[in-house]
């Protein structure tokens, strides 16, 4: 739920990176933080366990300049991916405007992707939001592992599993090398801003 | 769904925060929504903080404590307060959507602060009546 400040002409937009554990949500934000360091005014906030897993969320604010006279402030969050943290995942989804679902392309993670996407649909429904209507991008992460001989799911399988009903933009990517990380970000910002502008009319 | 607050209300909120809280010696006041957006902010000029991160964390913190209250069968925990050596943080709920986060030093007494917070919250709530 984007907040529009009529006094400062500022729009705050919440984008959440969602997906199964160890899928690369935090790595996406870390790459963005490194790549656009000079444009990001504050440090990335990460609430992690001692084992370096996301416990609550990561947070990265990102100013993209003005659209139609409004200063657009993007606030990026990740959720904790581990199954047991669904209560905190739900809290982070509160007021979400756009979502990137980071799927793990490793063959052995196929079931985890499906379960996580199904749970996303249920969690959104609790906020009376539909996965079919919210701005959403799919990212098939870990494409770099192909070169190391790790079995990956073919893109057609990933599309069939995750995107056959949603039919949203999707990108094969590598959060570690940065492949398609920025494109994913640009796309989610553009579809989210388009949805917000439609509502502003 | 987007939402906005009109300019007149934001100006009134700003003056309530300044007159009721900054004037009694509070360092920083943030009004945020439960999604972590910053609605209004006011400060004494003594410190500068990373407001966006503070708002995101405060919303998460409040939501966590609220969820814990529900688990143990409480409607809410009415006092949420972190005491530091030099800076303390006081959280309160304005309504279901908005929270008030106050950062203050050791010169401000918690009892007096709570009294002023209640007054400020009543005035802000009245803006939606």
Interface residues (C-beta under 8 A of the other chain):
Chain A: X1 X2 X3 X4 X5 X6 X7 X11 X12 X14 X42 X43 X45 X47 X56 X57 X59 X61 X73 X75 X77 X87 X88 X91 X92 X94 X95 X96 X196 X199 X200
Chain B: X1 X2 X3 X4 X5 X6 X7 X10 X11 X33 X34 X35 X36 X37 X38 X39 X50 X52 X53 X56 X57 X59 X60 X63 X64 X67
